[in-house]
Amino acid sequence: MPLNKKLLDILICPQCHGKIRFDEKIGGIICDQCKLLYEVKDDIPVLLVEEAKKLP
């Protein structure tokens, strides 16, 4: 299930404070600037830098 558009509009990357986007194919939130993937568990974004996955 995609995240609420209003929620995505106010969320920022906790590391760089830049814009993030939801990738429906991956099912997570991506910061293109930091190259990090934040998972969404039970429809709740987990925006912890320690738990983010590095993207190639």
C-alpha positions in Angstrom: 0.0 0.0 0.0 1.5 3.4 -1.0 2.1 5.9 1.7 -0.1 8.9 2.2 0.9 11.8 -0.2 0.5 14.4 2.6 2.8 12.3 4.9 5.5 12.1 2.2 5.3 15.8 1.6 6.3 16.6 5.2 8.9 13.8 5.7 12.6 14.5 5.1 15.7 12.4 5.2 16.9 12.3 8.8 20.5 12.3 7.7 20.8 15.1 5.2 17.3 16.8 5.7 16.7 16.5 2.0 13.7 15.4 0.0 12.7 11.7 0.0 10.5 9.7 -2.3 8.5 6.5 -1.9 9.4 3.7 -4.3 6.4 1.4 -4.7 8.4 -1.3 -6.5 11.0 -1.5 -3.6 8.4 -0.8 -1.0 10.5 1.8 0.8 11.5 5.4 1.1 14.6 6.5 -0.8 16.9 9.5 -0.3 18.6 10.0 -3.6 21.1 12.4 -2.1 22.4 10.0 0.6 21.7 6.9 -1.4 19.8 5.3 1.5 16.7 3.1 1.6 14.4 3.4 4.6 12.0 0.5 5.0 8.3 0.7 5.6 7.1 -1.8 8.2 3.4 -2.3 8.8 2.7 1.0 6.9 5.0 2.9 9.2 8.2 4.5 7.8 11.3 3.5 9.8 13.4 6.7 9.4 16.4 5.6 11.5 19.8 6.2 9.8 21.2 3.2 11.7 18.6 0.9 10.1 18.7 2.3 6.6 20.2 0.3 3.8 22.9 1.7 1.4 21.9 1.8 -2.2 24.4 1.1 -5.0 
